[in-house]
Amino acid sequence: MRRASMLTEPSALLIVSNSGRAMAESAARGGYVVTVLDAFCDADTRSVARCVPVPMGDRGLDAQRVRGEAGRLAAIDGSLGFVYGAGLEHSPSTLSWMAERFRLLGNAPEVLELLRDPRRFFALLDELEILYPQTTFEPPSPAAGAHWLVKEAGTSGGMGVRRWRDGDARPAAEHCFQRFLEGPVMSVLFIADGADCSIIGVNRLRTAPMGGASSFHYGGALNRVTLSTPQRAQLGHHCAALVKALRLRGINNLDFVLDAGRVRLLELNPRPSATLGLYDEGCPGGWIRRHVRACLGDLPGEAPPEAGVTVSGHRIVYAPHALGIPPGIRWPHWCHDRPAEGTRVAPGAPLCTVSASGRTAAQTERRLLDRERGVLDLMDQALPDGAQAALS
């Protein structure tokens, strides 16, 4: 249902995210003047926005540096619309501080506060009759069997998730223990206006290989996932119930696992997620413009249809060893999040993102893998023999 907005849409946006490239590109397509605070300030982001680097900490963006850089921007122009992505989950107080200085276009700090408290969040899921994997707040007994995860609250992109082994040290931050389920991990991207919502798309997620089997870092996604009618109905219920309970606004994301054919919720990401880029080209004016308008009360009646019948995907390429980006490197057109020349990329850190499309999910996956290998070969060939190895 469309609702007429009673507020004026801003002409310029401030985007704050671990990696703001996809959001910045979408916002630029929508005609906004864009400023980005993120951890990478890669070449793609700088081509569409003014970009200010902010370092990452263990759990997200350095909150003190975010406030420092944002404070300087607020002194110049406090009329900027403020859109946030991943990176502030650990610091709802920073989101509150930002909302006092800019026009917040997204979910309220109270939503992040709730999600940072696993007991409150899972109690809400129980109240809404939303299924999730078996969860406890004390270390599971070895007699409980199966595999368990320990999950820190207030993190994103799988940074706070690891396998739990009896005798491991517990995290200092709020956390829970959750039974590991073997089913496919997926996500649903949806848009809301605080009362109603519509689904943008369903995606299959992959974790990154860095760190071996213990790694749950985000590694990429494919769109156009086929679900059964009952599964889609479950997802629709979950999205609608959470929107009404939390008055969610703008673009949000739910991660879930299919367990014996049933949807079990893993987490709510109350902001645009990394899968946004899989849908933006098919949305006239970009999804960030629709995000802004939904936050102002103007919800699109339905998601625009996806063009064609191809499956699109992206894959995060992590550096296998220390790398230096040489001058004059010629990146393929399917590379995104390209580091600036002279950047040093630490072992295990994101190097770039590759994208591909195909007639089937399997074909798209093969192309993504080939392109990942192509990027790593490009890096090996960019410098004389031994030069990259010397960085390790």
C-alpha positions as CSV (number, residue, x, y, z in Angstrom):
1,M,0.0,0.0,0.0
2,R,1.3,3.4,-0.9
3,R,1.2,6.2,1.6
4,A,1.8,9.8,0.7
5,S,4.9,11.2,2.3
6,M,4.4,14.3,4.5
7,L,8.2,15.0,4.6
8,T,10.5,16.5,2.0
9,E,13.0,14.2,0.4
10,P,16.6,15.3,0.9
11,S,18.9,16.0,-2.0
12,A,22.1,14.9,-0.4
13,L,22.9,11.8,1.7
14,L,25.5,10.7,4.2
15,I,26.1,6.9,4.1
16,V,27.9,5.2,6.9
17,S,28.8,1.5,6.5
18,N,31.7,-0.9,6.8
19,S,31.7,-0.9,2.9
20,G,29.4,1.8,1.4
21,R,30.1,1.2,-2.3
22,A,26.9,-0.5,-3.3
23,M,24.8,1.9,-1.4
24,A,26.7,4.9,-2.8
25,E,26.3,3.7,-6.3
26,S,22.6,3.2,-5.8
27,A,22.2,6.6,-4.2
28,A,24.1,8.3,-7.1
29,R,21.8,6.5,-9.6
30,G,19.0,8.1,-7.7
31,G,20.4,11.6,-8.2
32,Y,21.6,12.2,-4.7
33,V,24.8,14.0,-3.8
34,V,26.6,11.4,-1.7
35,T,29.2,11.5,1.1
36,V,30.4,8.1,2.5
37,L,32.2,7.2,5.7
38,D,33.5,3.6,5.4
39,A,36.6,1.5,6.0
40,F,37.9,1.2,2.5
41,C,37.2,4.3,0.3
42,D,37.8,2.1,-2.7
43,A,38.1,3.4,-6.2
44,D,34.5,2.6,-7.1
45,T,33.1,4.5,-4.1
46,R,35.3,7.5,-4.8
47,S,34.0,7.6,-8.4
48,V,30.5,8.4,-7.2
49,A,30.9,10.0,-3.8
50,R,33.0,12.0,-1.5
51,C,34.6,9.3,0.7
52,V,36.1,9.7,4.1
53,P,38.0,6.7,5.6
54,V,37.0,5.4,9.0
55,P,39.0,2.4,10.4
56,M,37.4,-0.9,11.5
57,G,37.6,-2.3,15.0
58,D,37.0,-5.9,16.1
59,R,33.2,-5.6,15.9
60,G,32.5,-2.8,13.3
61,L,33.4,0.7,12.5
62,D,35.5,2.7,15.1
63,A,32.6,4.6,16.8
64,Q,34.8,7.4,18.0
65,R,36.2,8.1,14.6
66,V,32.7,7.9,13.1
67,R,31.6,10.6,15.5
68,G,34.7,12.7,14.8
69,E,34.3,12.7,11.0
70,A,30.5,13.0,11.2
71,G,30.8,16.0,13.6
72,R,32.9,17.9,11.1
73,L,30.3,17.2,8.4
74,A,27.4,18.3,10.6
75,A,29.2,21.6,11.3
76,I,29.1,22.2,7.5
77,D,25.7,20.8,6.6
78,G,23.3,19.3,9.1
79,S,20.5,18.9,6.5
80,L,22.1,15.7,5.1
81,G,19.9,12.6,5.1
82,F,21.7,9.9,7.0
83,V,21.5,6.2,5.8
84,Y,23.5,3.5,7.6
85,G,24.6,0.0,6.6
86,A,26.6,-2.6,8.5
87,G,29.1,-1.4,11.0
88,L,27.2,0.4,13.8
89,E,25.5,-2.7,15.3
90,H,27.9,-2.6,18.3
91,S,27.2,1.1,19.1
92,P,23.5,2.1,19.1
93,S,24.6,5.2,21.1
94,T,26.6,6.3,18.1
95,L,23.5,5.9,16.0
96,S,21.6,8.1,18.5
97,W,24.3,10.7,18.4
98,M,24.2,10.7,14.6
99,A,20.4,11.0,14.6
100,E,20.6,14.2,16.7
101,R,22.8,15.8,14.1
102,F,21.4,14.5,10.8
103,R,18.1,13.4,9.4
104,L,17.9,9.6,10.1
105,L,16.6,7.6,7.2
106,G,16.5,4.1,8.7
107,N,15.5,2.2,11.8
108,A,15.7,3.9,15.2
109,P,18.5,3.2,17.6
110,E,16.1,1.3,19.8
111,V,16.0,-1.5,17.2
112,L,19.8,-1.9,17.4
113,E,19.5,-1.9,21.2
114,L,17.0,-4.8,21.1
115,L,19.2,-6.8,18.7
116,R,22.2,-6.3,20.9
117,D,20.3,-8.2,23.6
118,P,19.8,-11.8,22.4
119,R,17.4,-12.6,25.3
120,R,15.1,-9.8,24.3
121,F,15.3,-10.7,20.6
122,F,14.6,-14.4,20.9
123,A,11.8,-13.6,23.4
124,L,10.3,-11.4,20.7
125,L,10.6,-14.3,18.1
126,D,8.8,-16.6,20.6
127,E,6.1,-14.0,21.0
128,L,5.7,-13.7,17.2
129,E,5.8,-17.5,16.8
130,I,8.8,-17.3,14.5
131,L,11.0,-20.5,14.4
132,Y,14.8,-20.3,15.0
133,P,17.5,-22.9,15.8
134,Q,17.8,-24.2,19.3
135,T,19.3,-21.4,21.4
136,T,20.7,-21.2,24.9
137,F,22.5,-18.6,27.0
138,E,24.8,-20.9,28.8
139,P,27.4,-23.2,27.2
140,P,25.8,-26.4,26.0
141,S,26.8,-29.6,27.7
142,P,29.0,-31.9,25.6
143,A,26.2,-34.4,26.2
144,A,23.9,-32.1,24.2
145,G,25.5,-33.5,21.1
146,A,25.5,-32.0,17.6
147,H,27.5,-28.9,16.7
148,W,27.0,-25.5,18.3
149,L,27.9,-22.0,17.5
150,V,28.7,-19.1,19.8
151,K,27.3,-15.8,18.4
152,E,28.2,-12.3,19.6
153,A,25.5,-9.7,19.5
154,G,26.2,-6.4,17.9
155,T,28.3,-7.6,15.0
156,S,27.7,-8.1,11.2
157,G,28.9,-10.1,8.3
158,G,29.6,-13.2,10.4
159,M,32.4,-11.5,12.3
160,G,31.0,-12.5,15.7
161,V,30.2,-16.1,14.9
162,R,32.4,-19.2,15.5
163,R,32.1,-22.8,16.3
164,W,31.8,-23.6,20.0
165,R,34.1,-26.2,21.6
166,D,33.8,-27.3,25.2
167,G,36.3,-25.3,27.2
168,D,36.5,-22.3,24.9
169,A,36.5,-18.9,26.4
170,R,33.2,-17.1,26.3
171,P,33.0,-13.7,24.5
172,A,33.0,-10.6,26.8
173,A,30.1,-9.1,24.8
174,E,26.5,-10.2,25.0
175,H,26.2,-13.6,23.2
176,C,24.2,-16.8,22.8
177,F,24.8,-20.4,21.8
178,Q,22.9,-21.8,18.9
179,R,22.7,-25.3,17.4
180,F,24.3,-25.5,14.0
181,L,22.0,-26.7,11.3
182,E,23.3,-28.2,8.1
183,G,20.6,-26.7,5.8
184,P,21.2,-24.0,3.2
185,V,21.7,-20.5,4.6
186,M,19.6,-17.8,2.8
187,S,18.4,-14.3,3.2
188,V,15.3,-12.2,2.2
189,L,15.7,-8.5,1.4
190,F,12.5,-6.5,2.0
191,I,11.4,-2.9,2.2
192,A,9.0,-1.4,4.8
193,D,7.4,1.8,5.9
194,G,6.8,1.0,9.6
195,A,3.5,-0.8,9.0
196,D,3.6,-2.7,5.7
197,C,6.4,-4.3,3.7
198,S,7.1,-6.0,0.3
199,I,9.8,-8.5,-0.5
200,I,12.6,-7.5,-2.9
201,G,14.2,-10.9,-3.3
202,V,15.5,-14.1,-1.8
203,N,19.2,-15.0,-1.9
204,R,21.4,-18.0,-1.3
205,L,24.4,-17.0,0.9
206,R,27.9,-18.4,1.1
207,T,30.6,-18.0,3.8
208,A,34.2,-17.1,3.0
209,P,36.9,-19.8,3.0
210,M,39.3,-17.7,4.9
211,G,39.8,-19.3,8.3
212,G,38.7,-22.8,7.2
213,A,35.6,-24.5,8.6
214,S,35.6,-22.1,11.5
215,S,34.9,-19.1,9.3
216,F,31.4,-17.6,9.0
217,H,32.5,-14.4,7.3
218,Y,30.2,-13.3,4.5
219,G,31.5,-14.6,1.2
220,G,28.9,-13.7,-1.3
221,A,25.4,-14.5,-2.6
222,L,23.2,-15.5,-5.5
223,N,19.7,-14.2,-6.2
224,R,16.6,-15.9,-7.7
225,V,16.3,-18.6,-5.1
226,T,13.4,-20.9,-5.6
227,L,11.3,-21.6,-2.5
228,S,8.1,-23.6,-2.1
229,T,4.8,-21.8,-1.6
230,P,4.7,-22.6,2.2
231,Q,8.3,-21.4,2.6
232,R,7.5,-18.1,0.9
233,A,4.4,-17.8,3.1
234,Q,6.5,-18.3,6.2
235,L,9.0,-15.6,5.0
236,G,6.1,-13.2,4.3
237,H,4.8,-13.8,7.8
238,H,8.2,-13.2,9.4
239,C,8.8,-10.0,7.6
240,A,5.3,-8.6,8.2
241,A,5.4,-9.6,11.9
242,L,8.8,-8.0,12.6
243,V,7.8,-4.8,10.7
244,K,4.7,-4.4,12.8
245,A,6.5,-5.3,16.1
246,L,9.5,-3.1,15.6
247,R,8.0,-0.5,13.2
248,L,10.8,-1.3,10.7
249,R,11.5,1.2,7.9
250,G,13.4,1.2,4.7
251,I,15.4,-1.8,3.4
252,N,16.0,-4.6,5.8
253,N,17.3,-8.2,5.6
254,L,16.5,-11.5,7.4
255,D,19.0,-14.3,7.4
256,F,17.5,-17.8,7.7
257,V,18.3,-21.5,7.3
258,L,16.1,-24.2,5.7
259,D,15.8,-27.0,8.2
260,A,13.8,-30.0,7.0
261,G,12.0,-27.7,4.6
262,R,11.1,-25.1,7.3
263,V,12.3,-21.6,7.6
264,R,14.3,-20.9,10.8
265,L,15.4,-17.4,11.4
266,L,19.0,-16.6,12.2
267,E,19.1,-12.9,12.5
268,L,17.6,-9.6,11.5
269,N,19.7,-6.9,9.8
270,P,17.7,-3.7,10.2
271,R,19.4,-1.9,7.3
272,P,20.4,-2.4,3.6
273,S,22.5,-5.5,3.3
274,A,25.3,-6.6,0.9
275,T,22.7,-8.3,-1.3
276,L,21.3,-4.9,-2.3
277,G,23.6,-4.8,-5.3
278,L,22.1,-7.9,-6.8
279,Y,18.9,-6.0,-7.5
280,D,19.8,-2.4,-8.0
281,E,20.2,-2.4,-11.8
282,G,16.6,-3.7,-12.1
283,C,15.2,-0.8,-10.0
284,P,14.7,2.5,-11.8
285,G,16.4,5.2,-9.8
286,G,18.0,2.7,-7.5
287,W,16.9,1.0,-4.3
288,I,18.4,3.6,-2.0
289,R,15.9,6.2,-3.4
290,R,13.1,3.7,-2.6
291,H,14.7,3.2,0.9
292,V,14.6,6.9,1.5
293,R,11.0,7.2,0.4
294,A,9.9,4.2,2.4
295,C,11.4,5.8,5.5
296,L,9.4,8.9,4.7
297,G,6.2,6.8,4.5
298,D,6.0,6.2,0.7
299,L,6.2,2.4,0.3
300,P,6.4,1.0,-3.3
301,G,3.4,-1.1,-4.1
302,E,5.5,-4.0,-5.2
303,A,9.1,-4.7,-6.1
304,P,10.0,-4.0,-9.7
305,P,10.3,-7.3,-11.7
306,E,13.7,-8.7,-12.3
307,A,14.8,-8.3,-15.9
308,G,15.4,-11.5,-17.9
309,V,15.8,-14.9,-16.4
310,T,19.4,-14.8,-15.3
311,V,20.8,-15.6,-11.9
312,S,23.1,-12.9,-10.6
313,G,25.7,-13.2,-7.9
314,H,28.7,-11.8,-6.3
315,R,31.7,-13.2,-4.4
316,I,34.1,-11.5,-2.0
317,V,37.7,-12.2,-2.9
318,Y,39.8,-12.4,0.2
319,A,43.6,-11.9,0.0
320,P,45.4,-15.3,0.4
321,H,48.5,-13.4,1.6
322,A,49.6,-9.8,2.0
323,L,49.1,-7.9,-1.3
324,G,50.1,-4.5,-2.6
325,I,48.0,-2.8,-5.3
326,P,50.4,-1.8,-8.1
327,P,50.2,1.4,-10.1
328,G,48.5,1.1,-13.5
329,I,46.6,-2.1,-12.7
330,R,43.7,-2.7,-15.1
331,W,40.8,-4.3,-13.3
332,P,38.2,-6.3,-15.3
333,H,34.8,-4.7,-15.6
334,W,33.3,-7.3,-13.4
335,C,35.5,-6.3,-10.4
336,H,34.0,-4.0,-7.7
337,D,35.3,-2.5,-4.5
338,R,38.7,-2.1,-6.2
339,P,41.4,-0.9,-3.8
340,A,43.2,2.3,-4.8
341,E,46.8,2.0,-6.2
342,G,49.3,1.7,-3.4
343,T,46.9,0.1,-1.0
344,R,48.3,-2.7,1.2
345,V,45.8,-5.6,1.7
346,A,46.5,-7.8,4.8
347,P,46.2,-11.6,4.6
348,G,42.6,-12.6,5.0
349,A,41.2,-9.1,4.3
350,P,38.8,-8.4,1.5
351,L,40.6,-7.6,-1.8
352,C,37.6,-6.9,-4.0
353,T,34.2,-8.3,-5.1
354,V,33.6,-10.1,-8.4
355,S,30.1,-10.3,-10.0
356,A,28.6,-12.7,-12.7
357,S,25.3,-13.8,-14.1
358,G,24.2,-17.0,-15.8
359,R,21.2,-19.1,-16.8
360,T,21.5,-21.2,-13.7
361,A,22.9,-20.9,-10.2
362,A,25.5,-23.5,-11.0
363,Q,26.7,-21.6,-14.1
364,T,26.8,-18.3,-12.2
365,E,28.8,-20.0,-9.4
366,R,31.3,-21.4,-11.9
367,R,31.8,-18.0,-13.4
368,L,32.3,-16.4,-10.0
369,L,34.9,-19.0,-9.1
370,D,36.7,-18.4,-12.4
371,R,36.7,-14.7,-11.9
372,E,38.0,-15.0,-8.4
373,R,40.9,-17.0,-9.7
374,G,41.4,-14.5,-12.5
375,V,41.7,-11.6,-10.0
376,L,44.3,-13.5,-7.9
377,D,46.2,-14.4,-11.1
378,L,46.1,-10.7,-12.1
379,M,47.6,-9.7,-8.7
380,D,50.4,-12.3,-9.2
381,Q,51.2,-11.0,-12.7
382,A,51.0,-7.3,-11.8
383,L,54.4,-7.2,-10.1
384,P,57.7,-8.8,-11.0
385,D,58.4,-12.3,-9.8
386,G,58.9,-12.3,-6.0
387,A,57.6,-8.8,-5.4
388,Q,54.2,-9.9,-4.1
389,A,55.8,-12.7,-2.1
390,A,58.0,-10.2,-0.4
391,L,54.9,-8.6,1.1
392,S,53.9,-11.7,2.8
